[in-house]
Each structure stands twice: as C-alpha cells, then as structure tokens.
C-alpha cells in the first residue's frame, strides 16, 4: 500500500511516483545547486574562468531523466549523444534532443553537492558528502510507503536442497 501522495492518474507516467519519493522538494535541491554554482562563479572571477549558467527546474528534471534513461541503452557516455542509424533490433538514441552534452557534463560534477551535509563534515564523518541524502531517502520512504503486517518472502530467500 502507498499513501495518497502516490496515487497515479496515468499508469504510463511514473514520474509522479519518482518525484514523490524524492527525499526533498525539487525546488530546495535546485536552490542549493544554484547557490553552489553562484559560489563557483564568484571564485572563478578571480581566475578568469567562464561562468556556469544556473540550472533551471526543467534542466534539473531532464538531467535526472537522462541518468535513468541511460541505463537501458547499450551505448555509454558520450556515445549517447551521437547521431547514428538504427541497426538491427536495437533502437539508437541521441540524448542531444533533450540536453546538449556540454551542459550535461557541466551539471554532472555539481549535482552531488546537493547531498552534502556541513554538520556531518564538522563532525568528521567520512560519509558527509552522501550520508544525509541516504538518511533523507529512508525517512521519505517511511513517510510514504506502508509495509504490510504480512511479509511475503521471495523463493530466493529459501534454502535450495537438491534431491
């Protein structure tokens, strides 16, 4: 069973479920990311490096959609942005229709900054860059998903005894 928050109007659109399970609000993560980008841009002025454009809400959503989408294709990395002809049974994709590769490469190293916890860093926790997000994911899952009082075990849980 799931909470009312996860009710799906269109069974073909699971993005509502994905973003409902997201541990924080998209806008707060986006604000954190853009705040970090602004700090980078301020420090880049001293070294005359090019400024990074702030990330829009649609870019944030598209970036995560492309990360998930990349898992179903045999091509990897930059090859996902190449134009190629379909060969055989496998349909080729060009991620460039949704986001330019240079923009994806620009956002990619920065996106992990939304997971960092300065409190854990001060506490000298080795996992300070990721631990808080993991705790937030687990908390969100407990808020939204309800476990049944009857637990159903998978057959893989049982011991195999050959005859």
C-alpha positions in Angstrom: 0.0 0.0 0.0 1.0 3.6 -0.6 0.0 7.0 0.7 -2.5 9.2 -1.2 0.5 11.2 -2.4 1.5 8.4 -4.8 -1.9 7.9 -6.4 -1.3 7.8 -10.2 -3.8 9.2 -12.7 -1.9 7.9 -15.7 -0.4 4.4 -15.2 2.1 5.1 -18.1 3.6 8.2 -16.3 5.6 7.0 -13.3 7.4 10.3 -12.9 4.9 11.4 -10.3 5.9 8.4 -8.2 9.6 9.1 -8.7 9.4 12.8 -7.6 7.0 12.0 -4.7 9.7 9.6 -3.4 12.4 12.3 -3.9 13.8 12.9 -0.4 13.4 16.7 -0.6 11.5 19.2 -2.6 12.9 19.7 -6.1 12.9 23.5 -5.6 15.1 23.3 -2.4 17.6 21.0 -4.1 17.6 23.3 -7.1 18.2 26.3 -4.9 21.1 24.5 -3.2 22.6 23.6 -6.5 22.3 27.1 -7.9 23.7 28.6 -4.7 26.8 26.4 -5.1 27.1 27.4 -8.8 27.0 31.1 -7.7 29.8 30.5 -5.2 31.8 28.8 -8.0 31.2 31.7 -10.4 32.3 34.2 -7.7 35.6 32.3 -7.2 36.0 31.8 -10.9 36.1 35.6 -11.5 39.4 35.7 -9.7 40.9 33.2 -12.1 39.1 34.4 -15.2 37.2 31.2 -15.8 34.0 31.1 -17.6 30.8 31.4 -15.5 28.4 28.5 -15.2 24.8 29.2 -16.0 22.4 28.4 -13.2 20.3 25.2 -13.6 16.6 25.6 -14.4 13.9 23.4 -13.0 13.3 21.7 -16.4 17.1 21.1 -16.8 17.2 19.5 -13.3 14.4 17.1 -14.1 15.8 16.4 -17.6 19.2 15.7 -16.1 17.8 13.0 -13.8 15.6 11.6 -16.5 18.7 11.1 -18.7 20.6 9.5 -15.9 17.8 6.9 -15.5 17.3 6.6 -19.2 21.0 5.8 -19.9 20.6 2.6 -18.0 18.5 1.0 -20.8 20.9 1.6 -23.7 23.9 -0.4 -24.6 25.9 2.7 -25.6 27.5 4.6 -22.8 28.9 8.1 -22.0 29.4 10.5 -24.9 28.1 7.9 -27.4 24.6 8.5 -26.1 24.8 12.0 -27.8 26.0 10.7 -31.1 23.8 10.6 -34.2 23.7 7.1 -35.5 21.4 4.9 -37.7 19.3 2.2 -36.2 20.9 -1.2 -36.8 19.1 -4.5 -36.2 16.7 -4.8 -33.3 18.2 -2.1 -31.1 16.9 1.4 -31.5 19.7 4.0 -31.1 19.1 7.2 -29.2 20.5 10.7 -29.3 20.2 12.4 -25.9 21.1 15.7 -27.6 17.4 16.2 -28.4 16.8 16.7 -24.7 20.1 18.2 -23.4 23.4 19.2 -25.0 26.3 17.0 -24.0 28.4 20.0 -22.8 25.5 21.1 -20.5 25.2 17.6 -19.1 28.9 17.4 -18.5 28.7 20.8 -16.8 25.9 19.8 -14.4 27.2 16.3 -13.7 30.1 17.1 -11.2 28.0 19.7 -9.4 24.8 17.7 -8.8 26.3 15.8 -5.9 26.7 19.0 -4.0 23.0 18.9 -3.1 23.7 15.8 -0.9 26.5 17.3 1.2 25.9 18.0 4.9 28.1 20.6 6.6 27.0 19.3 10.1 28.4 15.8 9.2 31.6 17.4 7.8 32.2 19.2 11.1 31.5 16.0 13.0 34.3 14.4 10.9 32.0 11.8 9.4 33.7 10.2 6.4 30.4 9.9 4.6 29.5 13.6 5.0 29.1 14.0 1.2 26.3 11.4 0.9 25.1 10.2 4.2 22.5 12.9 4.8 20.8 12.1 1.5 20.6 8.4 2.3 19.0 9.3 5.7 16.6 11.6 3.9 15.7 8.9 1.4 15.0 6.4 4.2 12.9 8.9 6.1 10.9 9.8 3.0 10.3 6.1 2.2 8.9 5.5 5.7 6.6 8.5 5.4 5.2 7.4 2.0 5.2 3.6 1.8 3.4 1.5 4.2 4.5 -2.1 4.9 2.0 -4.9 5.3 1.8 -6.8 8.5 2.1 -9.9 6.4 5.6 -10.3 4.9 5.9 -12.3 1.7 9.2 -13.8 1.2 10.7 -14.5 -2.2 11.6 -18.0 -3.2 15.2 -16.9 -3.4 15.1 -16.5 0.4 14.6 -20.2 0.9 17.4 -22.7 1.1 18.0 -24.8 -2.0 18.1 -28.5 -1.1 18.7 -30.7 -4.2 17.1 -34.2 -4.2 
